Amino acid sequence: MSSAKDVLRPLVISGPSGVGKSTLLQRLFAQYPDKFGFSVSHTTRPPRPGETEGKQYYFVSRDKFQELLKQGAFIEHAEFSGNFYATSFNAVREVSQAGRRCILDIEAQGVRQIKQTNLDPVYLFISPPTLAALRARLQTRGTETEASTSKRLATALKEIEYAKEGAHNVVIVNDDLERACDLLKRVALGEEIASDTLPPLDD
Ligand SMILES: Nc1ncnc2c1ncn2[C@@H]1O[C@H](COP(=O)(O)OP(=O)(O)OP(=O)(O)O)[C@@H](O)[C@H]1O
């Protein structure tokens, strides 16, 4: 059995939209329902019907958000379509206090911000095998219009550029889903695996 020395560090997962992060994480959580947890983020967007304070999000006013930001409560924060979102140090701590490894699904800007903190997570990048495969997945998922596919692809290129700088500890290429699931499982359980080589992604 290889060492599991990383199992206490948070695991930050990033990768372009459509690469399969949600699919992989759903499978991991299904296989290990008690081992991992997501931190609850803060947001300034109003709750949707059925959403509960402290479950999907901590819902805060813009003023409260700014106050917490000033206090240094957040590991990373971002604005999406007019609303602010953030991950707090406390939210990550709550997951580990519940005896679970905290998994954070974070985009490149957030990863950059986390690197400025003392969180010391493992950074995992999920890569598509090719850009053509990524494009096809976004299209077949059926959740995107042509315009939003282009927008997601443009953002995807930024994620990939960042990965090319060597920003992550481990790369998993999501080519064969079973293989990628197995590698994610091993990383999540704290094993040090041989990283996949980042594909050229210039097609
Ligand atoms: N290894 C794979 N081979 C082929 N298709 C895959 C593979 N992994 C995931 N997919 C498919 O690709 C599509 C995108 O996957 P998913 O929604 O999990 O991506 P995501 O990275 O979570 O995207 P977002 O960041 O936009 O939420 C889905 O239709 C999924 O079924």
The ligand as a Gaussian input file, in Angstrom:
#p B3LYP/6-31G(d) Opt

LIG

0 1
 N      -13.992000      10.303000     -20.325000
 C      -15.056000      10.786000     -20.966000
 N      -15.283000      10.424000     -22.247000
 C      -16.324000      10.920000     -22.911000
 N      -17.241000      11.778000     -22.411000
 C      -17.076000      12.174000     -21.139000
 C      -15.974000      11.701000     -20.347000
 N      -16.074000      12.292000     -19.116000
 C      -17.181000      13.074000     -19.147000
 N      -17.780000      13.013000     -20.352000
 C      -19.003000      13.750000     -20.795000
 O      -18.595000      15.095000     -21.051000
 C      -19.643000      16.020000     -20.716000
 C      -19.114000      17.083000     -19.744000
 O      -18.859000      16.503000     -18.476000
 P      -19.124000      17.319000     -17.097000
 O      -20.448000      17.997000     -17.123000
 O      -18.821000      16.365000     -16.000000
 O      -17.968000      18.433000     -17.202000
 P      -17.469000      19.559000     -16.155000
 O      -15.991000      19.578000     -16.269000
 O      -18.038000      19.282000     -14.815000
 O      -18.081000      20.863000     -16.775000
 P      -18.492000      22.270000     -16.025000
 O      -17.223000      22.826000     -15.456000
 O      -19.060000      23.093000     -17.157000
 O      -19.544000      21.923000     -14.991000
 C      -20.775000      15.183000     -20.125000
 O      -21.742000      14.980000     -21.142000
 C      -20.076000      13.872000     -19.729000
 O      -20.972000      12.766000     -19.762000

